[in-house]
């Protein structure tokens, strides 16, 4: 899940957080959940990159909607001879990505571009590297106002024979068992129903079948698969923090549609100092699905 919008301050997979009193909501909150996403789902992301059907080892890769760099660093690890051009609209996200590249000694292999991909398409061909042989877009295409236009732009950007990898989540992850919490069983599903209604109105391309759209843009779709994600959180502090951060954001969107009893129960889960805190539970898990489309420019 590389959940960064290339043109919006937060990913549609993660509703905007509730600001703390006196704070200003922004990219720091979103960056936190992007980093947790990278940590918790690192193995799944590495599995996806390992299976990419590249014809030759790419020298130049573009990561569209890179966020804080989940895909960027997974691709750098998978292709040790490649450089990555990381594109996002958020300056703080790109700053965080560059700091991480410095920590890892990868600054010579990472190039950042701040751009709104719904506006003017930037020039992403690098001197000496030429057109990219691989373009990666994880949890970003559904944010586009005109995704068909974006697909055509990627087709024109790629080198002939190059690969476009699209990764999308089936939905916001689930964390709790179906019979939890004890006072309001099924609470998480009711929150998800409210979120689905919100997405239908505000993120219309979420859940799209990108295969036909890729074909219409001139690509040959060579692979499509859906991966089941289940990460047991019983021994993972990161899963607890991920669940807390995710459900805080879910609350921000779902709250107006929730019954008062559901909202009170959710707040007890989010109260890190209370006896019902998510962080005290040993039955958390991360459950979702990712669909991957691999499409080639002929």
Secondary structure by P-SEA (a helix, b strand, c coil): ccccccccccccccccccccccccccaaaaaaaaaaaaaaaaaaaaaaaaaccccccccbbbbccccccaaaaaaaaaccccccccccccaaaaaaaaaaaaaacccccbbbbbcccccccccccccccccccbbbbcccccccccaaaaaaaaaaaccccbbbbbbbbccccccccccccccccaaaaaaaaaaaaaaaaccccccccaaaaaaaacccccccbbbbbbbbccccaaaaaaaaaaaaaaaacccccccaaaaaaaaaaaccccccccccccbbbbbbbbbbbbbbcc
